Amino acid sequence: MAESFSNRHGYRSAAAEITVHEDAPENLRYAIPLIGQDIGMSPSAMRRIICQVLLVPPDRNNWSEHPNIWEEVVGLLADCPWYKVYDIAEAFHTALAQGFNDNASRFDGRLNQFFVENGVGWHMNDGQIVYRGSEAFTGATQEAVEILEHTGRSAAAREIHEALRDISRRPEPDVTGAIQHACAAMEATARDLAGDSKATFGQLVKRLDLPKPLDTAAEKLWGYASNNARHGLEGQQVDTPEAELVVSVACAVCTYLAKRAVI
């Protein structure tokens, strides 16, 4: 498919307010095979993947790619449970990634654009659909992973991936796990910079030469995580927006420290 006018000239719809998490609306169910078709997947290839995910047999009376198998693909996606729609999207990515072209990344990009424009609170990241929060949350986590991996801090990057995995859990997100992993990323980054693999972030913060009052703010963030996530005070509950905030700030600290180290 030739590059569209909007892509060539950089036009994008404004990000819609996130309203969809535990659902797969009708337009998403139809968009997935449309995107697959646009990047070269045949209806029969899509049907084979969908039947594998849903564990259902194909309709052997359907032989022609269009309209028969295509309509079967659309029907299977329209009728399956909402969470299976996301399983199918991940399975499409896996199949596309086995080729020697960039079709998997093109699929991810088109799907993520759909998510943003239609208020779907998920994001395709390296073939896995993970939680997408506010624009600030998404930007902070993505930038932190990129800079940490670029600077060779893979352990810290893995902790952020785990934080995203925890906050993506359904039906109940593991918000305390997300906070623990985000702060573990902050600790791993600080240990690497200080050359001390044993000290905690609380011990290292004074050695990081953070500008005031950011040093105090970082120390308090660590204390918050200790009280609310690692130790879990009785009767104290953390909701998802609060966890988003903590993860975003921890990622911002990781990004700042990693960037400063290469200046």
N, C-alpha and C positions, 0 to 999 in steps of 0.2 A: 504494500500500500504506500502510495506517495505521501510525503510529509504534508500535513494539512496546513492551510493558511494560518490558523491560530498558532500552531507550533512554529512555523517559519518566522512569524513576526512576534512571538512571545506573548500572545494574549492568553489570559487565564481568567476563569470565573473566580469571583471572590470565594473564599472558603466558607462553606455553609456551617451553621451551628450544628454541633454533633447531637443527633437525636436518635441514632440507631446503634445499639450494641447487640442485644440478644434478639436479633431478627435478621432476616435476609429479604428485603422488600422485592417486589415484583421486578422493578427496573434493574436491580442488581442481578437477579436470576437470569434476566435476558442479556444483560451487558457482558457477562462472562463468556458465553459462547460467541457473541459478536466480536469481542476482542480476540478470542482464539482464532476465529475465522479470518479476521483482518490480518493477522500475522502469519497465516499460512496453515493452520490446523484444519484438516478435513473433518466433516461431520462424523465419518466412521471412526477416526482417531479419537475424537472427543467422546463419542459414544462408548468406545472401549474403556476409556479412563473412567467415565461416569459409572458404568456398570461394575467396574472393579471396586470403586469406592462404595457404591450402594449395595453391592453383592446381589445384583439382579441380572437376569439374562437379557440379552438384546432381543428385540422383536425380529425374528427370523423372516418375517414377511416383508421387512423393509430392506430393499436392495439398493435403491438409487440414493446417491448422496443428497440430491435435492429433488423434490422437497421431502421425501420420506424420512431418511435418517436425520436430516436437520430438524424436522418437526419432532422426531422422537427425542433428540437431545434437549430441545427446548421444553418438551413435556416432562422429561425426567427431572430437570432442574426446577421446573415450576412446582412439582408435587412433592419434592423431598423435604425432610426437616431442615429448619433454617441453618443449623450448624453444619449439616452435610454440604451446604453450598460452599462454605469456606474450606471444607476438606477437599472438595472438587477443585477449587481455585488453586490450592497448594499442590494437588496432584497434577494439574495442568503445568504449573511451573516446573515440577520435577521432570515431567516428560520433555518439556522444551529445553531444559538445562542439559539434557543428554546430547543435544546437537552441537554443532561446531559454529554456531552463529550467536547473535545477541538477542534471539527471540524471547528467551526467558526474561531478560531485563526489560525488553519492550513490553512484554505482558505485564510485568510488575508495574512499570511506569504508567501504563494506561489504566490499570486497575486502581492504583493509588490516586491517580487524578480523579477517577470516578468517586472514590471514597471521599475525597476532600470536597468535591463539588456537590455531593449529595448527602453530606452530614453523616457518613458512616464512620463510626468510631473504631476503625481497624486500619492496619497498615501492613502491606506485604514487605517483609524484610528478609532478604536472603532465602526466599522460598517459604518462610513461615509468616502467618498472619498474626500480628501482635497488636496489643492495645494502642490506640491513638487517642491521646488526650488533647488538651488545648494546643494551639499553635506554638506557644512558648515551650510547653512540655516536649512536643515532638522535635522542635528545633534544638533544644538543649540536649536531649538524649542522642540525637543523630550526630550532632557536632562532637560531643564527647567521645562517642565510639570511634568516629573518624580520626580525630586527633590522637587518641590513645593508641589506636592501631598503627597510625602513621609513625608515631614516635617509639614504637616497639614495646608498649605497655599492654601486652595482650591479656595479662591477668586482670588488670583493672577494666579493660574492655569487656571481658567475659562476665565480670560482676554486673556491669550495666545491662548486658544481654539477659542475665538472670533476673535482674530487677524488672525488666520489661516482660519477661515470661511470667513472673509472679503477679504483676498487676493485670496481666491478660487473662488470668485463670477465671473460668466460669464454671458454675453459676456464681461463685463468690471469689472476687479477686483477693489474692494474698497480699494485702497492703503492708503488713508488718515485714513480710519477706522481702518485698520490693524496697522498703526503707533500709533493711539490713544490707542488702546487696549493693544499693547505691552508696551507702556510707562505707562499705567494704572497698568499693572502687576508689573512694576518696582516700581511704587509708593506704591502699596499695600504691596509689600514685605518690602519696607523701613519703612512704617508705622508700620508694625507688629514688626519689629526689634527694632524700636525706642519707641514703646508703645505709639504712638501718632496717633490717627485716623483722625485728622483734618488737619495736616500740609501737604503741597504739597511736592513733591520730591525735587523741587528746594530749599525749606526751610530745608529739612531733610539732604540733601547731606553732609552738613558740620558736621552733628552729626553722620554720619555713619563710620567715621574713615577709609575712603578709602585711600589706598596708593597713594601718589602723583606720577605722574600727573593724575592718574585715576579718582580722585575726580573732577578735572576740566573737563576731558573728559565726565564723566557722567552728569555733570551739563550742558555742551554744548549740549549733546544729548537731554536733556530735553528741552533746549531752541530751538533746531532745531524742535522738535516735536510740540512745542507751536506755532512757526512761520509758519510751513509748513502744519500741520495737523489740529490742533485745531482752529487756527485763519484764516488759508488759505489766505495768501497774494495774492492780485490781480495779475494775470498773472503768478503766480508761480505754476508749475505743478510738481508732483512727479511721476516718472515712477516706474514700478514694481521692477527692479533691485535695485533702491534706497530704496524702501520700504523694500525689502528683507534685505538689509544691516542694516537698522535701527532696524527692528524686531530682527535680529540675535544678534545685540549688546545689545539691551534691555534684551533679553533672557539670554545672557551671564552674564549681571550684576545681574539679578535675581538669576541665578545659583550660582554665586560667593557669594552673600549675604546669600543665604539659606545654602550653604555648610559651610560657615564660622561660621554661628550661631550654628552649631551642633558640631563643633570641640572642 
